[in-house]
Amino acid sequence: MSRPRIIMRAIREVLRLSLSKGRPVREISQACSLPKSTVFDYVKRAKQAGLSWPLPTD
């Protein structure tokens, strides 16, 4: 079974709440209606990529 697609808006909201506001994964997952594992994975990948908030325009 494939995973459902998550729109870019949800990913940006996860990163905004995590990188800008410093919210915990559990709170972000409830706010965005995403599993905690998905939120943790997005945040981990963003940190590995060296992203910060606000995101670069390019």
C-alpha positions in Angstrom: 0.0 0.0 0.0 1.4 3.4 -0.9 1.4 6.4 1.4 -1.1 9.1 0.7 0.3 12.3 -0.8 0.9 15.2 1.5 0.6 18.6 0.0 3.5 21.1 0.1 1.4 23.4 2.3 1.3 20.8 5.1 5.1 20.3 4.9 5.7 24.0 5.0 3.4 24.3 8.1 5.3 21.4 9.8 8.6 23.2 9.2 7.2 26.6 10.3 5.9 25.2 13.5 9.1 23.3 14.3 11.8 25.6 13.1 10.2 29.0 13.8 8.0 28.3 16.8 9.9 25.4 18.4 6.8 23.3 18.9 7.1 19.7 20.0 6.4 16.9 17.4 3.3 15.7 19.1 1.7 19.2 19.0 2.6 19.7 15.4 1.2 16.3 14.4 -2.1 17.1 16.1 -2.3 20.6 14.5 -1.5 19.3 11.0 -3.4 16.0 11.3 -0.3 14.0 10.5 1.4 11.0 12.2 4.1 11.8 14.7 6.6 9.7 12.7 5.9 11.8 9.5 6.4 15.0 11.4 9.6 13.7 13.0 10.9 12.6 9.6 10.2 16.0 7.9 11.9 17.9 10.7 14.9 15.5 10.7 15.4 15.8 7.0 15.1 19.6 7.1 17.8 19.8 9.8 20.0 17.5 7.8 19.6 19.7 4.8 20.5 22.8 6.9 17.2 24.5 6.4 16.0 27.3 8.6 12.9 29.4 8.8 12.0 31.4 6.7 12.7 29.0 3.9 14.8 30.2 1.0 12.7 31.5 -1.9 14.6 29.3 -4.5 
